[in-house]
């Protein structure tokens, strides 16, 4: 029995570290997609193979600095502290020291994200249709208009409950300018696991697949290629003509 318990604890630790970890939702900032008290499973495996967060994904990330208040003081009961530390170490209980958040990725490196007034929210000039936004909320708020270009290796995140989410918009005046470094991303939340009556997947909404949303960086290159083709053909004709004239001159 002790051996079996030991094996189970080791497997739990390995799963939590490398594969999947459960997180509890601490606030209403992602309603109605996620409710306070929901448990989600986070994929920690694919980032090991170079996968990066994409637009529309719901991700868990460490506090980039100053997003969350300081941790409450630890329990004065040594037994409780030790038990929580042991269970959090193997992933069966959240750590009292970890400061993690969960939001939806709106922009990735190179994207231009903007919103004025109440919306719509735009990515690379494309307006997003956002059925996941909390009912009666507007996509943006009048007090926080913005237009940002996401740096490389950073993401721009927003909560689905737009009028109740202290997301990237509210940290633009801090050192990170509201962007979340990829190194701080724990992984993608892919399923609501608890309570049972709220079980369901967390897919990427179709609005992030609309044509042209990725075209901002590609259009200039494509336009340059299209423009270069006639020039190359003209130059080739010119060289061919000169070669023919030179050949005629030699023959004469």
Helices and strands as residue ranges (DSSP letters): H 2-14, I 15-19, E 20-24, E 39-43, G 46-49, E 58-62, H 78-89, E 100-108, E 112-115, E 122-123, E 126-127, G 142-144, E 146-149, E 154-158, G 162-164, G 168-171, E 180-181, G 182-184, E 185-194, G 196-198, E 200-201, G 206-209, H 215-251
